[in-house]
Each structure stands twice: as C-alpha cells, then as structure tokens.
C-alpha cells in the first residue's frame, strides 16, 4: 500500500487518552487520604462534581485560557479554581489541601486511561515505519502516561505547550512538532478532536484528521481510520 504520509502527530487529551473520567472517587479518596483527609465515596463524588463545575464554568474557562503555557502557571490557576470549589466543602478542613488532592489526581499519569484502540494503532503505525509524535496543550509532563502504556519508546517527539511556552492553535506548536520529527508539514498528518485548536494545523500545511466529539473511555476512539490515511 502506498504511504500517504511519513509521520503522524497526535493530540493527547480526548484523542489518545480519555479526558472525561480522569477524576475518580477512588483516586480522590486515596489522594485526600494521603494528605490526612478521610472522605467517603459520597463526599469524594461531590468534590469531583464541584471541582469540574467550577473549572468548566464560563469564569473557570476564562481563567484557564492560556494557563498551559507553563507548568507553574497551570498549577497556580488550577489549584486556585479547585480551592474555590472546595471552600466550605468540609468544615474544619483547609480547602487548599482538598484542592491539592484533586490536582494530584488530575496530573497523575495513571489517572489517564487510553482508549481501547490507542495501543494497537500506535504500535501498527510504528511497525509500518511511520514516525510518531504528540503535540498537546498541557501543563505537566505526560511522557510517564505513555510510559505506563508501554509506548513512550515508540514516540520520539513530545511537543508540550508547558515546555515551549506556546499553545495550539498557534502555528509554532505544529511547526515544533514537525521539526521534532524531522518531517515536512505536508508529509505529517495531525490527529485531534478540536476543530479550532487541532484544525489549525492546516495553517502550516498539514493534513488533519478530526475525531468525532462523542467519546467514552470504554469505546474505541476511531483511531483505526488513521491507519488508512497513513497508508498502513
């Protein structure tokens, strides 16, 4: 089969790893317990609900805009939002401690679950000689998440916004991703789920494959389509 591209750059959250079930009751209880705070299942579930509601509110989204440009900024913005969510939640307990527990879960490499087709597609692309990279708006090092899946050695280039100081849809992110692989933009497919941030790869001459918005951690993400587009 004729290969249509020489490299594939992937988004991270919502593309290769699920972004909807990162915070779990068990995870939050464990993180809180490690900080000396005992939560039952109901309390942990409520804390997760309040944290997400605050972060995803119009004000929360506005405050989070651009925070992925540095790890320090990401932590500061998110812990401030999570502290707001936790204020008054548990009488006598410092909200900063609860916020730190939730943030620890959010950034825990093992909290991020790959979609069922992530491992097989990455492996097949690599075995076919396609160079692989990740380009992500993210506030922490996600390489350990890929290491936990056993594929970090298949991916020679990680372009993370917190390490470059730029974010998608800025062209510099996509240009850095292509440069990291040593492959021209026209020969590099970008795979993502956001038509604005990921779709902007077309501005630097990259072909783009957008995944559907609807997704769940226990369902294939539709990544098999990348194999055909890559000519594998």
C-alpha positions in Angstrom: 0.0 0.0 0.0 1.3 3.5 -0.9 2.1 5.5 2.2 0.4 8.9 2.1 2.3 10.5 5.0 5.7 9.9 6.7 4.6 10.9 10.2 1.6 11.4 12.4 1.3 13.9 15.2 -1.4 13.2 17.8 -3.2 15.4 20.3 -3.3 13.9 23.8 -6.4 14.6 25.8 -9.6 13.3 24.1 -7.6 11.8 21.3 -5.4 9.1 22.6 -6.4 9.2 26.3 -9.8 9.8 27.8 -10.4 13.2 29.3 -13.8 12.6 30.8 -13.0 10.1 33.6 -9.7 11.3 34.9 -11.1 12.2 38.3 -12.5 9.1 40.1 -13.9 8.5 43.5 -11.2 6.0 44.4 -8.5 8.3 43.2 -9.7 11.4 45.0 -10.2 9.4 48.2 -6.7 8.0 48.0 -5.1 11.4 47.3 -7.1 13.0 50.1 -6.2 10.2 52.5 -2.5 10.6 51.7 -2.9 14.2 52.9 -4.7 13.3 56.1 -8.2 13.9 55.0 -10.8 11.0 55.2 -13.5 11.2 52.5 -16.3 8.7 52.0 -17.5 7.8 48.5 -20.3 10.4 48.5 -18.0 13.2 49.6 -15.4 12.3 47.0 -18.1 12.2 44.3 -19.4 15.6 45.4 -16.0 17.1 45.5 -15.3 15.9 41.9 -18.7 17.4 40.8 -18.0 20.7 42.4 -14.4 20.9 41.0 -15.5 20.2 37.5 -18.4 22.6 37.7 -16.1 25.4 38.8 -13.4 24.6 36.3 -15.8 24.3 33.4 -17.9 27.4 34.3 -17.6 30.4 32.0 -15.4 32.1 34.6 -13.3 29.0 35.0 -12.7 28.6 31.3 -11.8 32.2 31.0 -9.3 31.9 33.9 -7.8 28.7 32.4 -7.2 30.3 29.0 -3.5 30.1 28.2 -2.5 28.5 31.5 -0.9 25.6 29.7 2.0 27.8 28.6 3.9 26.8 31.7 3.7 24.2 34.4 3.9 26.8 37.2 1.0 28.8 35.7 -1.1 25.7 35.1 -0.7 24.6 38.7 -1.4 28.0 40.1 -4.6 28.6 38.0 -6.0 25.1 38.6 -5.3 25.0 42.3 -6.9 28.4 42.7 -10.0 27.2 40.9 -10.0 23.9 42.9 -9.6 25.8 46.1 -12.6 27.9 45.3 -14.6 24.8 44.6 -13.5 23.2 47.9 -14.1 26.2 50.1 -16.7 25.4 52.8 -17.0 21.8 51.5 -15.6 20.1 54.6 -16.0 22.1 57.8 -12.7 22.5 59.6 -10.7 21.3 56.6 -8.4 23.6 54.7 -9.7 23.8 51.1 -6.1 24.1 49.8 -5.5 20.5 51.0 -8.5 19.2 49.1 -7.5 21.2 46.0 -4.0 19.7 46.1 -5.5 16.2 46.3 -7.8 16.8 43.3 -4.9 18.4 41.3 -2.7 15.4 42.1 -5.3 13.1 40.6 -5.7 15.3 37.5 -2.0 15.1 36.8 -1.4 11.5 37.9 0.0 9.5 34.9 -2.2 6.5 35.9 -5.4 8.6 36.1 -5.4 8.9 32.3 -6.9 5.9 30.5 -6.1 5.1 26.9 -8.9 4.4 24.5 -9.2 0.8 23.6 -7.7 1.4 20.1 -4.8 3.6 21.2 -2.2 1.0 21.8 -2.9 -1.1 18.7 -2.9 1.9 16.4 0.3 3.4 17.8 2.0 0.1 17.5 0.9 -0.6 14.0 1.9 2.8 12.8 5.4 2.5 14.4 5.8 -1.0 12.9 5.0 0.4 9.5 7.8 2.9 9.8 5.6 5.9 10.4 7.2 8.4 12.7 5.1 9.4 15.7 4.8 12.5 17.9 2.5 14.2 20.3 1.5 17.8 20.3 -0.5 18.8 23.3 -1.8 21.9 25.2 -0.9 20.5 28.7 0.5 21.8 31.9 2.6 18.9 33.0 4.9 16.2 31.6 2.7 13.5 30.0 5.5 11.2 29.0 5.0 9.0 32.1 1.4 8.3 30.9 2.8 6.9 27.7 5.4 5.0 29.5 2.8 3.3 31.7 1.1 2.2 28.4 4.4 0.9 27.2 4.6 3.1 24.1 6.9 6.0 25.1 9.8 4.5 23.2 7.6 4.5 20.0 7.2 8.2 20.2 10.5 10.2 19.6 8.9 13.6 19.9 6.7 15.3 22.5 5.8 18.9 21.9 4.2 20.1 25.1 2.9 23.6 25.5 4.2 24.0 29.0 7.7 23.3 27.7 7.5 25.6 24.6 5.5 28.5 26.0 3.1 28.4 23.1 -0.3 26.7 22.7 -2.4 25.4 19.8 -3.8 26.9 17.6 -0.6 28.9 17.3 1.4 27.7 14.3 4.6 27.5 16.3 3.2 24.4 18.1 2.6 22.5 14.9 5.9 23.7 13.4 7.8 22.5 16.5 6.0 19.1 16.3 7.1 18.6 12.7 10.6 19.8 13.4 10.9 17.3 16.3 10.3 14.5 13.9 12.3 16.0 11.0 9.4 15.6 8.6 7.8 18.4 6.5 4.3 19.5 7.4 2.9 18.4 4.1 4.0 14.8 4.9 2.8 14.9 8.5 -0.8 14.0 9.5 -2.3 15.7 12.5 -4.9 13.8 14.5 -7.0 15.6 17.1 -10.5 16.2 18.4 -10.8 20.1 18.5 -11.7 21.7 15.2 -10.3 25.1 16.3 -7.1 24.1 18.2 -6.2 21.0 16.2 -7.7 22.0 12.9 -5.3 25.0 12.9 -2.6 22.6 11.8 -3.9 23.2 8.2 -2.4 26.7 8.5 1.1 25.3 8.4 0.2 22.9 5.5 -0.5 19.8 7.5 -3.4 17.4 6.6 -5.7 17.0 9.5 -7.9 14.1 10.7 -10.5 15.2 13.3 -12.1 12.6 15.6 -15.8 12.8 16.5 -16.8 14.8 19.5 -18.7 11.9 21.1 -16.4 9.6 23.1 -16.2 7.3 26.1 -13.2 5.6 27.8 -14.5 2.1 27.1 -15.2 2.6 23.4 -12.7 2.7 20.5 -11.9 6.3 19.6 -12.0 5.7 15.8 -8.2 5.8 15.5 -8.2 2.9 13.0 -9.0 5.5 10.4 -5.6 6.9 10.9 -4.1 3.6 9.6 -5.8 4.0 6.2 -4.9 7.7 6.0 -1.3 6.9 6.7 -1.3 4.1 4.1 -0.7 1.3 6.5 
